[in-house]
Amino acid sequence: MSWSVVNDGDGLPRIILTEPAGSSAVASTKSPKPIRGGIPICFPQFDNLGYPERHGFARNRLWELDTCPSPLPRSNNHSSVDLILKSTDEDLKTWPHSFELRLRVILHPSKLTLIPRVRNTGSKDFSFTFAIQNYLSMSDVSEIRVEGLEMLDYFDILENGERFTEQGDALTFDGEVDRVYLRTPAKIAIIDHEKKRTLVLRKECLPDAGVWNPWNKKAKALPDFGDEDYKAMLCINSAVTETPVVLKPLEEWRGCQELSIVSSSYCSGQLDPRIVLHG
Ligand SMILES: O=P(O)(O)OC[C@H]1O[C@@H](O)[C@H](O)[C@@H](O)[C@@H]1O
């Protein structure tokens, strides 16, 4: 991935990351379409609960820099940014609730932390579902194992949202998958043997986890997704879906997700899965 720094209209430096090949090569960056990649934020709905924009409107809007992230202390860490999205008159027409959605993004050498917060700034209770949709880059999805979801209940979106219980060992992939696992452990391990690394997803107040890969047929049908790109990606979402969050006026909900890389994989025999998942 290459990067460059440009100054925006306010004289603030912006870092632009570009990937000349892969899914971002065909991804649309034109508003109001979400970018197919990165980490879209789904709010106020995950999937489609009856409001017009699937996965919510937050991923289709331009956020602003948040200069007052209270009550989180201001971050003095230069590798972090506070962003905010507020309800607009246009959005109030389809989702009639005033809110402030904040996101702190903190970058460490081998860890990315996201702290999303939603505050009810209106005068009535509201409820919402939420997801951090992580498009993860994989060497080869058919060689990936996901641990931490064994024996859990899940909704299978490919089976009209029917509820099943995961039977197997770790999750492996040989076809399209679109599921939401319920009440998962705080840690999920995504093991990439070929890259000899394990991605560890740790989450708080985000009890559910989506797992999505469109596989070959659906990939071809998606206009902003390369035909072969399904092979090198997996979406794992940290989510609140089964039991929506309810906020009274002035209440705030806070979640947290950490994505870190453990640089050897299980196949090296140096890593104990119990340490990754429970350590
Ligand atoms: O095309 P979209 O709206 O970005 O959604 C992509 C996928 O996102 C996943 O999170 C959903 O579980 C899938 O059902 C969906 O197809």
Ligand as a Chemical Component Dictionary entry (heavy atoms), coordinates in Angstrom:
data_LIG
# 
_chem_comp.id                   LIG 
_chem_comp.type                 NON-POLYMER 
_chem_comp.pdbx_formal_charge   0 
_chem_comp.three_letter_code    LIG 
# 
loop_
_chem_comp_atom.comp_id 
_chem_comp_atom.atom_id 
_chem_comp_atom.alt_atom_id 
_chem_comp_atom.type_symbol 
_chem_comp_atom.charge 
_chem_comp_atom.model_Cartn_x 
_chem_comp_atom.model_Cartn_y 
_chem_comp_atom.model_Cartn_z 
_chem_comp_atom.pdbx_ordinal 
LIG O1 O1 O 0 -22.904 -4.517 0.186 1  
LIG P1 P1 P 0 -22.943 -4.020 1.599 2  
LIG O2 O2 O 0 -24.230 -3.307 1.946 3  
LIG O3 O3 O 0 -21.729 -3.203 1.947 4  
LIG O4 O4 O 0 -22.886 -5.280 2.520 5  
LIG C1 C1 C 0 -21.867 -6.213 2.391 6  
LIG C2 C2 C 0 -22.113 -7.385 3.333 7  
LIG O5 O5 O 0 -21.896 -6.936 4.650 8  
LIG C3 C3 C 0 -21.971 -7.980 5.605 9  
LIG O6 O6 O 0 -21.653 -7.448 6.851 10 
LIG C4 C4 C 0 -23.383 -8.507 5.606 11 
LIG O7 O7 O 0 -23.509 -9.535 6.577 12 
LIG C5 C5 C 0 -23.712 -9.024 4.226 13 
LIG O8 O8 O 0 -25.053 -9.466 4.199 14 
LIG C6 C6 C 0 -23.506 -7.949 3.192 15 
LIG O9 O9 O 0 -23.711 -8.487 1.906 16 
# 
loop_
_chem_comp_bond.comp_id 
_chem_comp_bond.atom_id_1 
_chem_comp_bond.atom_id_2 
_chem_comp_bond.value_order 
_chem_comp_bond.pdbx_ordinal 
LIG O1 P1 DOUB 1  
LIG P1 O2 SING 2  
LIG P1 O3 SING 3  
LIG P1 O4 SING 4  
LIG O4 C1 SING 5  
LIG C1 C2 SING 6  
LIG C2 O5 SING 7  
LIG C2 C6 SING 8  
LIG O5 C3 SING 9  
LIG C3 O6 SING 10 
LIG C3 C4 SING 11 
LIG C4 O7 SING 12 
LIG C4 C5 SING 13 
LIG C5 O8 SING 14 
LIG C5 C6 SING 15 
LIG C6 O9 SING 16 
# 
